[in-house]
C-alpha cells in the first residue's frame, strides 16, 4: 500500500507541483528505530505477511503490527511504504 497525501497526480506517491515524485528525507534507521523494529521492517520489505514475520521472530502478530506502527509514527510516515522508501528499502517506480 502506498502513501496517500493528496498529491496532484493519480500516482500513489506524492508529487511536486511540477509533476515530479516528491522525495522524503531519509531515515537514519540506527538512530530512529529500535533493533526489533528494524528486524520486523526488514521482513516487511521482503514482502512477508505479518503472521509469517511473527512466527519467524517468535512473537505475536500484534507485536509485529505494533513495531510497524511505532516505527511509522517515530518517523512521521503515513504508510509503511513511505517509511520503507525513506529508509531506502523500497524504490519508487519511474
ZAFI-721042 format. One record per residue: residue in one letter; x, y, z of N, C-alpha, C in turn. Coordinates in Angstrom, 1 decimal. Layout:
residues N
{"A"; {X; Y; Z}; {X; Y; Z}; {X; Y; Z}}
...
end
This chain:
residues 94
{"X"; {0.8; -1.2; 0.0}; {0.0; 0.0; 0.0}; {0.9; 1.2; 0.0}}
{"X"; {0.6; 2.1; -0.9}; {1.4; 3.3; -1.0}; {0.8; 4.5; -0.2}}
{"X"; {1.7; 5.5; 0.1}; {1.3; 6.6; 0.8}; {0.3; 7.5; 0.0}}
{"X"; {-0.7; 8.0; 0.7}; {-1.7; 8.9; 0.1}; {-1.6; 10.2; 0.8}}
{"X"; {-1.3; 11.3; 0.1}; {-1.2; 12.6; 0.8}; {-1.9; 13.7; 0.0}}
{"X"; {-2.7; 13.3; -0.9}; {-3.4; 14.4; -1.7}; {-2.6; 15.0; -2.7}}
{"X"; {-1.6; 14.3; -3.3}; {-0.7; 14.8; -4.4}; {-1.6; 15.2; -5.6}}
{"X"; {-1.0; 15.8; -6.6}; {-1.7; 16.3; -7.7}; {-1.8; 15.3; -8.8}}
{"X"; {-1.4; 14.0; -8.6}; {-1.4; 13.0; -9.6}; {-2.2; 11.8; -9.2}}
{"X"; {-2.6; 11.0; -10.1}; {-3.3; 9.7; -9.7}; {-2.3; 8.7; -9.2}}
{"X"; {-1.0; 9.0; -9.2}; {0.0; 8.2; -8.6}; {-0.2; 8.0; -7.1}}
{"X"; {0.2; 6.9; -6.6}; {0.1; 6.7; -5.1}; {1.1; 7.4; -4.3}}
{"X"; {2.1; 8.0; -5.0}; {3.1; 8.7; -4.3}; {3.0; 10.2; -4.5}}
{"X"; {3.3; 11.0; -3.4}; {3.2; 12.4; -3.5}; {4.0; 13.0; -4.6}}
{"X"; {3.5; 14.0; -5.3}; {4.2; 14.7; -6.4}; {4.3; 16.2; -6.1}}
{"X"; {5.3; 16.8; -6.7}; {5.5; 18.2; -6.6}; {4.6; 18.9; -7.6}}
{"X"; {4.5; 20.2; -7.6}; {3.7; 21.0; -8.5}; {4.1; 20.8; -9.9}}
{"X"; {5.4; 20.4; -10.1}; {5.9; 20.2; -11.5}; {5.6; 18.8; -12.0}}
{"X"; {5.0; 17.9; -11.1}; {4.7; 16.6; -11.5}; {5.8; 15.5; -11.2}}
{"X"; {6.8; 16.0; -10.5}; {7.9; 15.0; -10.2}; {7.6; 14.4; -8.9}}
{"X"; {8.0; 13.1; -8.7}; {7.8; 12.4; -7.4}; {8.5; 13.1; -6.3}}
{"X"; {7.8; 13.4; -5.3}; {8.4; 14.1; -4.1}; {9.3; 13.1; -3.3}}
{"X"; {10.5; 13.6; -3.0}; {11.4; 12.8; -2.2}; {11.2; 13.1; -0.7}}
{"X"; {11.2; 12.0; 0.1}; {11.1; 12.2; 1.5}; {12.6; 12.2; 2.1}}
{"X"; {12.8; 13.0; 3.2}; {14.1; 12.9; 3.8}; {14.4; 11.5; 4.3}}
{"X"; {15.6; 11.1; 4.2}; {15.9; 9.7; 4.6}; {15.8; 9.5; 6.1}}
{"X"; {15.6; 8.2; 6.5}; {15.6; 7.9; 7.9}; {17.0; 7.3; 8.3}}
{"X"; {17.5; 7.9; 9.4}; {18.7; 7.3; 9.9}; {18.3; 6.1; 10.8}}
{"X"; {18.1; 4.9; 10.2}; {17.5; 3.8; 10.9}; {18.1; 3.4; 12.2}}
{"X"; {19.4; 3.6; 12.3}; {20.1; 3.2; 13.6}; {19.7; 4.1; 14.7}}
{"X"; {19.4; 5.4; 14.4}; {19.1; 6.4; 15.5}; {17.6; 6.4; 15.7}}
{"X"; {16.8; 6.2; 14.6}; {15.4; 6.4; 14.7}; {14.5; 5.2; 15.0}}
{"X"; {15.1; 4.0; 14.9}; {14.4; 2.7; 15.0}; {15.1; 1.8; 16.0}}
{"X"; {14.3; 1.0; 16.7}; {14.8; 0.0; 17.6}; {15.3; -1.2; 16.8}}
{"X"; {16.2; -2.0; 17.4}; {16.6; -3.2; 16.7}; {15.4; -4.1; 16.4}}
{"X"; {14.4; -4.2; 17.2}; {13.2; -5.0; 17.0}; {12.4; -4.5; 15.8}}
{"X"; {12.3; -3.1; 15.7}; {11.6; -2.5; 14.6}; {12.3; -2.8; 13.3}}
{"X"; {13.6; -2.7; 13.3}; {14.4; -2.9; 12.1}; {14.3; -4.4; 11.6}}
{"X"; {14.3; -5.3; 12.6}; {14.1; -6.7; 12.2}; {12.7; -6.9; 11.5}}
{"X"; {11.7; -6.4; 12.1}; {10.4; -6.5; 11.6}; {10.3; -5.8; 10.2}}
{"X"; {10.8; -4.6; 10.1}; {10.7; -3.9; 8.8}; {11.5; -4.6; 7.7}}
{"X"; {12.6; -5.2; 8.1}; {13.4; -5.9; 7.1}; {12.5; -7.0; 6.5}}
{"X"; {11.8; -7.7; 7.3}; {10.9; -8.8; 6.8}; {9.7; -8.2; 6.0}}
{"X"; {9.2; -7.1; 6.5}; {8.1; -6.4; 5.7}; {8.6; -6.0; 4.3}}
{"X"; {9.8; -5.5; 4.3}; {10.3; -5.1; 3.0}; {10.5; -6.2; 2.0}}
{"X"; {10.7; -7.4; 2.5}; {10.8; -8.6; 1.7}; {9.5; -9.1; 1.2}}
{"X"; {8.4; -8.5; 1.8}; {7.0; -8.9; 1.4}; {6.4; -9.9; 2.2}}
{"X"; {7.0; -10.2; 3.4}; {6.4; -11.3; 4.2}; {5.1; -10.8; 4.9}}
{"X"; {4.1; -11.6; 5.0}; {2.9; -11.2; 5.8}; {3.2; -11.2; 7.3}}
{"X"; {2.5; -10.4; 8.0}; {2.7; -10.2; 9.4}; {2.7; -11.5; 10.2}}
{"X"; {1.8; -12.4; 9.8}; {1.7; -13.7; 10.5}; {3.0; -14.5; 10.4}}
{"X"; {3.6; -14.5; 9.2}; {4.8; -15.2; 8.9}; {6.0; -14.5; 9.7}}
{"X"; {6.0; -13.2; 9.7}; {7.0; -12.5; 10.4}; {7.0; -12.8; 11.9}}
{"X"; {5.7; -12.8; 12.4}; {5.6; -13.1; 13.9}; {6.1; -14.5; 14.2}}
{"X"; {5.7; -15.5; 13.4}; {6.2; -16.8; 13.6}; {7.7; -16.9; 13.5}}
{"X"; {8.3; -16.3; 12.5}; {9.7; -16.3; 12.3}; {10.5; -15.7; 13.5}}
{"X"; {9.9; -14.6; 14.0}; {10.6; -13.9; 15.1}; {10.2; -14.4; 16.5}}
{"X"; {9.2; -15.3; 16.5}; {8.7; -15.9; 17.8}; {7.9; -14.9; 18.6}}
{"X"; {7.1; -14.0; 18.0}; {6.3; -13.0; 18.7}; {4.9; -13.1; 18.2}}
{"X"; {4.0; -12.4; 18.8}; {2.6; -12.3; 18.4}; {2.5; -11.4; 17.2}}
{"X"; {1.4; -11.7; 16.4}; {1.2; -10.8; 15.2}; {1.0; -9.4; 15.7}}
{"X"; {0.3; -9.2; 16.8}; {0.0; -7.8; 17.3}; {1.3; -7.1; 17.6}}
{"X"; {2.4; -7.8; 18.1}; {3.7; -7.2; 18.3}; {4.3; -6.7; 17.0}}
{"X"; {4.2; -7.5; 16.0}; {4.7; -7.1; 14.7}; {4.0; -5.8; 14.2}}
{"X"; {2.6; -5.8; 14.3}; {1.9; -4.6; 14.0}; {2.3; -3.4; 14.8}}
{"X"; {2.5; -3.6; 16.1}; {2.9; -2.5; 17.0}; {4.3; -1.9; 16.5}}
{"X"; {5.2; -2.8; 16.2}; {6.5; -2.4; 15.8}; {6.4; -1.5; 14.5}}
{"X"; {5.6; -2.0; 13.6}; {5.5; -1.2; 12.3}; {4.8; 0.1; 12.6}}
{"X"; {3.8; 0.1; 13.4}; {3.0; 1.3; 13.7}; {4.0; 2.3; 14.4}}
{"X"; {4.7; 1.9; 15.4}; {5.5; 2.7; 16.2}; {6.7; 3.3; 15.3}}
{"X"; {7.2; 2.5; 14.4}; {8.3; 3.0; 13.5}; {7.8; 4.0; 12.6}}
{"X"; {6.5; 3.8; 12.1}; {5.9; 4.9; 11.2}; {5.7; 6.1; 12.0}}
{"X"; {5.2; 6.1; 13.2}; {4.9; 7.3; 14.0}; {6.2; 8.0; 14.3}}
{"X"; {7.3; 7.3; 14.7}; {8.5; 7.9; 15.1}; {9.1; 8.7; 13.9}}
{"X"; {8.8; 8.3; 12.7}; {9.4; 9.0; 11.5}; {8.3; 9.8; 10.8}}
{"X"; {7.2; 10.0; 11.3}; {6.2; 10.8; 10.7}; {5.7; 10.3; 9.3}}
{"X"; {5.6; 9.0; 9.2}; {5.2; 8.4; 8.0}; {3.7; 8.0; 8.0}}
{"X"; {3.0; 8.3; 6.9}; {1.6; 7.9; 6.8}; {1.4; 6.4; 6.5}}
{"X"; {2.4; 5.8; 5.9}; {2.2; 4.4; 5.5}; {3.6; 3.7; 5.7}}
{"X"; {3.5; 2.4; 5.7}; {4.7; 1.6; 5.8}; {5.5; 1.7; 4.5}}
{"X"; {4.9; 1.8; 3.4}; {5.7; 2.1; 2.1}; {6.5; 3.4; 2.2}}
{"X"; {5.8; 4.4; 2.7}; {6.6; 5.7; 2.9}; {7.8; 5.5; 3.7}}
{"X"; {7.7; 4.8; 4.9}; {8.8; 4.5; 5.7}; {9.9; 3.7; 5.0}}
{"X"; {9.5; 2.7; 4.3}; {10.5; 1.9; 3.6}; {11.2; 2.6; 2.5}}
{"X"; {10.5; 3.6; 1.8}; {11.1; 4.4; 0.8}; {12.1; 5.4; 1.5}}
{"X"; {11.7; 6.0; 2.6}; {12.6; 6.8; 3.4}; {13.9; 6.1; 3.8}}
{"X"; {13.7; 4.8; 4.1}; {14.8; 4.0; 4.6}; {15.7; 3.5; 3.4}}
{"X"; {15.2; 3.7; 2.2}; {15.9; 3.2; 1.0}; {15.7; 1.7; 0.8}}
{"X"; {14.7; 1.1; 1.4}; {14.4; -0.3; 1.3}; {13.4; -0.6; 0.2}}
{"X"; {12.7; 0.5; -0.3}; {11.7; 0.3; -1.3}; {11.9; 1.5; -2.3}}
{"X"; {11.9; 1.1; -3.6}; {12.1; 2.2; -4.6}; {10.8; 2.6; -5.2}}
{"X"; {10.7; 3.9; -5.5}; {9.5; 4.4; -6.2}; {9.7; 4.0; -7.7}}
{"X"; {8.7; 3.4; -8.3}; {8.8; 3.1; -9.7}; {8.8; 4.3; -10.5}}
{"X"; {9.6; 4.3; -11.6}; {9.6; 5.5; -12.5}; {8.7; 5.4; -13.6}}
end
